[in-house]
Amino acid sequence: MSAVPVVLVPVGVDDDALDACLAALEQGTPPQTRVWLADDAQAGPRGRAIIDRWLARTALQAGYTRRARPIGESAHLDDMLRACGDEDVLVLAGDAVPLPGWATQLAACAARDPAIATATPWCNAGEAASWPRIGEVLPVPDEPVRLARAAARLPPHHPELPGAVSHALFLRGSARVKAGGLDADTYASSYAALIDLSLRMAGLGWRNVLCETAFVARSGEGVPLGDDVETLGVRWPTWHARLAQFLMDDPLHALRQRLADAHAAEGLHDGLHDGLHDQPDLFGGDTASDGERA
């Protein structure tokens, strides 16, 4: 089983989303995984209380930092990444809900091909990586264990995506450093800054792929801020047309259907297992501890 990189979670202002994110992170991530909750002066008193309670009981190796004043979304993430040097990381949106096995599957995906710079899991609101329909925002799945099992059953081919998607992604540290890191001076949102970084890494010969064996849910898509959309179009004149073409053509349609079929098949076997520990290998390694806590 590949080692799970450190998980970076930028803390947002939505307390309920943060609570759900931390609960899912606890249930779906191997114990002792390093987790950094970084707060750009966003969480209010309730949010900080949620974080304190979670830190007091988590089985993860977690820490929390908070800025006295906010510096902005992309600048904050850039500082987090710079603090990690050339280390590989998993970036998880603070309002995302990672399904069981997400971290081990992303780590395994990256280990299969050293040319992978970013690996993005499926999401119900993940633009090019959306499931069950591309480019649509659908409700957070109500049977996360069943869906995680279904995704883990897919053969890992890791097809190309147009760029990184911000709900969750593996980010290879060496590729990030060679590409110059996030351009926090140009982009206000981490959404746009991660797209720009992934395109620069692709220009250097790295790959941006879908990790079809992992799923991370979210209530809505990431959003650009300020002039980010226009700036992306100026720096990357073909980006918007290329993304639109990908969304219209849906080259991953057959793979989406394969996940739908696997999800339906899992429903037929719900009575044959009790928790994830029955088949720990489905989630990329010995995840019995995850299943016992799920």
C-alpha positions as CSV (number, residue, x, y, z in Angstrom):
1,M,0.0,0.0,0.0
2,S,1.4,3.4,-0.9
3,A,2.0,5.9,1.9
4,V,-0.7,8.5,2.2
5,P,0.7,12.1,1.8
6,V,-0.1,14.9,4.2
7,V,-3.7,16.2,3.9
8,L,-4.1,19.9,3.6
9,V,-7.5,21.3,4.5
10,P,-8.1,25.1,4.1
11,V,-10.8,25.9,6.7
12,G,-13.8,27.8,5.4
13,V,-16.6,29.8,6.9
14,D,-19.4,27.2,6.7
15,D,-19.5,25.5,10.1
16,D,-21.8,22.7,9.1
17,A,-19.8,21.8,6.0
18,L,-16.6,21.8,8.1
19,D,-18.2,19.5,10.7
20,A,-19.3,17.1,7.9
21,C,-15.8,17.3,6.3
22,L,-14.0,16.4,9.5
23,A,-16.3,13.6,10.3
24,A,-15.9,12.0,6.9
25,L,-12.1,12.6,7.0
26,E,-12.0,10.7,10.3
27,Q,-14.0,7.8,9.0
28,G,-12.4,7.5,5.6
29,T,-8.7,8.1,6.2
30,P,-6.1,5.7,7.6
31,P,-5.3,6.4,11.3
32,Q,-2.1,8.5,11.9
33,T,-2.4,10.2,8.5
34,R,-1.0,13.7,8.8
35,V,-3.6,16.4,8.5
36,W,-3.1,20.1,8.5
37,L,-6.2,22.3,9.1
38,A,-5.2,25.8,8.1
39,D,-7.5,28.7,8.9
40,D,-7.1,32.0,7.0
41,A,-9.1,33.7,9.8
42,Q,-12.3,32.2,8.4
43,A,-13.8,30.1,11.1
44,G,-16.0,31.7,13.7
45,P,-16.4,30.7,17.4
46,R,-18.6,27.7,16.5
47,G,-16.2,26.6,13.8
48,R,-13.3,26.7,16.1
49,A,-15.2,24.8,18.7
50,I,-15.9,22.1,16.1
51,I,-12.2,21.9,15.3
52,D,-11.2,21.8,19.0
53,R,-13.5,18.9,19.6
54,W,-12.4,17.0,16.6
55,L,-8.7,17.5,17.4
56,A,-9.3,16.2,20.9
57,R,-10.6,12.8,19.7
58,T,-9.2,12.2,16.2
59,A,-7.1,9.1,15.4
60,L,-5.4,11.2,12.7
61,Q,-2.1,13.0,13.3
62,A,-3.7,16.4,13.0
63,G,-2.8,20.0,13.7
64,Y,-4.5,23.4,13.3
65,T,-3.1,26.9,12.5
66,R,-4.9,30.2,12.3
67,R,-3.9,33.5,10.8
68,A,-4.6,36.7,12.7
69,R,-5.8,38.3,9.4
70,P,-6.9,36.8,6.1
71,I,-4.6,36.9,3.1
72,G,-6.9,35.4,0.6
73,E,-7.8,32.0,-0.7
74,S,-5.1,31.3,-3.2
75,A,-2.3,33.1,-1.2
76,H,-3.3,31.0,1.8
77,L,-3.1,27.7,-0.1
78,D,0.2,28.8,-1.7
79,D,1.7,29.4,1.8
80,M,0.5,25.9,2.9
81,L,2.1,24.3,-0.2
82,R,5.4,26.3,0.2
83,A,5.6,25.1,3.8
84,C,5.5,21.5,2.5
85,G,8.5,22.0,0.3
86,D,8.6,19.4,-2.5
87,E,6.5,16.9,-0.5
88,D,3.5,15.3,-2.2
89,V,0.2,16.4,-0.7
90,L,-3.5,15.8,-0.8
91,V,-5.5,19.1,-1.0
92,L,-9.0,18.7,0.4
93,A,-11.6,21.5,0.2
94,G,-12.9,22.4,3.6
95,D,-16.5,21.8,2.5
96,A,-15.8,18.4,0.8
97,V,-16.9,15.0,2.1
98,P,-14.3,12.4,1.3
99,L,-15.7,8.9,0.9
100,P,-14.0,5.9,2.6
101,G,-10.6,4.9,1.0
102,W,-10.2,8.3,-0.8
103,A,-6.7,9.0,0.4
104,T,-5.3,5.5,-0.1
105,Q,-6.7,5.4,-3.6
106,L,-5.3,8.7,-4.6
107,A,-1.9,7.7,-3.2
108,A,-2.0,4.4,-5.1
109,C,-3.0,6.3,-8.3
110,A,0.0,8.6,-8.1
111,A,2.3,5.7,-7.3
112,R,1.3,3.9,-10.5
113,D,2.7,6.6,-12.8
114,P,5.5,9.0,-11.7
115,A,4.4,11.3,-14.5
116,I,1.1,12.1,-12.7
117,A,1.2,15.6,-11.4
118,T,-2.4,15.8,-10.2
119,A,-5.0,13.1,-9.6
120,T,-8.6,14.2,-9.1
121,P,-11.3,11.8,-7.7
122,W,-14.9,11.6,-8.8
123,C,-17.3,14.1,-7.3
124,N,-21.0,14.7,-7.5
125,A,-20.1,18.4,-8.2
126,G,-16.7,18.1,-10.0
127,E,-17.2,19.5,-13.5
128,A,-15.1,17.2,-15.8
129,A,-14.8,14.7,-12.9
130,S,-18.5,14.7,-12.1
131,W,-20.6,11.6,-11.6
132,P,-23.1,10.3,-12.5
133,R,-23.4,13.1,-15.1
134,I,-20.7,15.3,-16.4
135,G,-20.8,19.0,-15.6
136,E,-23.8,18.7,-13.3
137,V,-24.1,19.4,-9.5
138,L,-26.1,16.6,-7.9
139,P,-26.8,15.8,-4.2
140,V,-24.1,14.4,-2.0
141,P,-24.4,10.6,-2.2
142,D,-26.5,9.1,0.6
143,E,-24.7,5.7,0.6
144,P,-21.0,6.6,0.8
145,V,-19.7,3.2,1.7
146,R,-21.5,1.5,-1.2
147,L,-20.3,4.1,-3.7
148,A,-16.7,4.0,-2.4
149,R,-16.7,0.2,-2.8
150,A,-18.0,0.5,-6.3
151,A,-15.3,3.0,-7.3
152,A,-12.6,0.9,-5.8
153,R,-13.7,-2.0,-8.0
154,L,-12.9,-0.1,-11.2
155,P,-9.8,-1.1,-13.1
156,P,-7.3,1.8,-12.5
157,H,-6.5,3.3,-15.9
158,H,-6.4,7.0,-14.8
159,P,-7.5,8.8,-18.0
160,E,-6.5,12.4,-18.7
161,L,-8.5,15.4,-17.4
162,P,-8.3,18.9,-18.9
163,G,-6.9,20.1,-15.6
164,A,-7.1,19.8,-11.8
165,V,-10.5,20.2,-10.0
166,S,-10.5,21.8,-6.6
167,H,-12.8,19.5,-4.5
168,A,-9.8,17.2,-3.8
169,L,-6.6,16.3,-5.5
170,F,-3.2,14.6,-5.2
171,L,-0.5,17.1,-6.0
172,R,3.0,15.9,-6.7
173,G,5.5,18.2,-4.9
174,S,8.3,17.9,-7.4
175,A,6.1,18.8,-10.3
176,R,4.7,21.8,-8.4
177,V,8.1,23.1,-7.5
178,K,9.4,22.7,-11.1
179,A,6.3,24.6,-12.4
180,G,6.9,27.4,-10.0
181,G,4.0,26.8,-7.5
182,L,0.7,28.6,-7.4
183,D,0.4,32.0,-8.9
184,A,-1.2,33.7,-5.9
185,D,-0.3,37.1,-7.3
186,T,-2.5,36.6,-10.3
187,Y,-5.4,34.5,-9.1
188,A,-7.7,35.2,-6.1
189,S,-9.3,31.7,-5.9
190,S,-7.6,28.4,-5.3
191,Y,-10.0,27.1,-8.0
192,A,-8.4,29.1,-10.7
193,A,-4.8,28.9,-9.3
194,L,-4.9,25.1,-9.3
195,I,-6.2,25.0,-12.9
196,D,-3.4,27.3,-13.9
197,L,-0.8,25.3,-12.0
198,S,-2.0,22.0,-13.6
199,L,-1.8,23.5,-17.1
200,R,1.7,24.7,-16.4
201,M,2.7,21.3,-15.2
202,A,1.1,19.7,-18.2
203,G,3.2,22.0,-20.4
204,L,6.3,20.5,-18.7
205,G,5.2,17.0,-19.6
206,W,3.3,16.0,-16.5
207,R,-0.2,14.5,-16.4
208,N,-3.5,15.6,-14.9
209,V,-5.6,12.5,-14.4
210,L,-8.9,11.2,-13.0
211,C,-8.5,8.8,-10.1
212,E,-11.5,6.7,-11.0
213,T,-11.2,4.5,-7.9
214,A,-11.8,7.3,-5.4
215,F,-14.8,9.6,-4.7
216,V,-15.0,12.9,-2.8
217,A,-18.4,14.6,-2.5
218,R,-19.2,18.3,-2.2
219,S,-22.3,20.3,-2.0
220,G,-21.3,22.6,-4.8
221,E,-18.5,23.3,-7.4
222,G,-15.5,25.4,-6.7
223,V,-15.8,29.0,-7.9
224,P,-13.5,31.6,-9.4
225,L,-13.1,35.0,-7.7
226,G,-12.6,38.4,-9.1
227,D,-11.2,38.4,-12.6
228,D,-10.0,34.8,-12.5
229,V,-12.1,33.6,-15.4
230,E,-10.9,36.3,-17.7
231,T,-7.3,35.9,-16.5
232,L,-7.3,32.2,-17.2
233,G,-8.6,33.0,-20.7
234,V,-5.8,35.5,-21.4
235,R,-3.0,33.3,-20.1
236,W,-4.5,30.1,-21.6
237,P,-6.5,31.2,-24.8
238,T,-7.6,27.6,-25.6
239,W,-8.6,26.6,-22.0
240,H,-12.3,27.6,-22.0
241,A,-12.9,26.1,-25.4
242,R,-11.0,22.9,-24.5
243,L,-13.0,22.5,-21.2
244,A,-16.3,23.1,-23.0
245,Q,-15.4,20.6,-25.7
246,F,-14.5,18.0,-23.0
247,L,-17.9,18.6,-21.2
248,M,-19.8,18.3,-24.5
249,D,-18.0,15.2,-25.8
250,D,-17.7,13.5,-22.4
251,P,-14.9,11.1,-23.3
252,L,-15.3,9.5,-19.9
253,H,-19.0,8.5,-20.5
254,A,-18.3,4.8,-20.7
255,L,-16.3,5.0,-17.5
256,R,-19.1,6.8,-15.8
257,Q,-21.5,4.1,-16.9
258,R,-19.0,1.5,-15.5
259,L,-19.1,3.2,-12.1
260,A,-22.9,3.3,-12.3
261,D,-23.0,-0.4,-13.1
262,A,-20.6,-1.2,-10.2
263,H,-22.7,0.9,-7.9
264,A,-25.8,-1.0,-8.8
265,A,-24.0,-4.3,-8.4
266,E,-22.9,-3.3,-4.9
267,G,-26.5,-2.8,-4.0
268,L,-27.1,-6.5,-4.7
269,H,-24.4,-7.5,-2.3
270,D,-25.3,-5.2,0.6
271,G,-26.4,-8.1,2.7
272,L,-23.2,-10.1,2.2
273,H,-20.9,-7.9,4.2
274,D,-21.0,-5.9,7.4
275,G,-18.7,-2.9,7.1
276,L,-15.6,-2.3,5.1
277,H,-13.4,-4.8,7.1
278,D,-15.0,-7.7,5.2
279,Q,-13.0,-6.9,2.1
280,P,-10.2,-4.5,3.1
281,D,-8.4,-4.6,-0.2
282,L,-11.2,-2.8,-2.0
283,F,-9.9,0.5,-0.7
284,G,-6.3,0.3,-1.9
285,G,-4.8,-1.7,1.0
286,D,-5.4,-2.9,4.5
287,T,-8.0,-0.4,5.5
288,A,-9.6,-2.5,8.2
289,S,-9.2,0.3,10.7
290,D,-11.1,2.7,8.4
291,G,-13.9,0.2,8.0
292,E,-14.2,-0.3,11.8
293,R,-14.5,3.4,12.2
294,A,-16.8,4.0,9.3
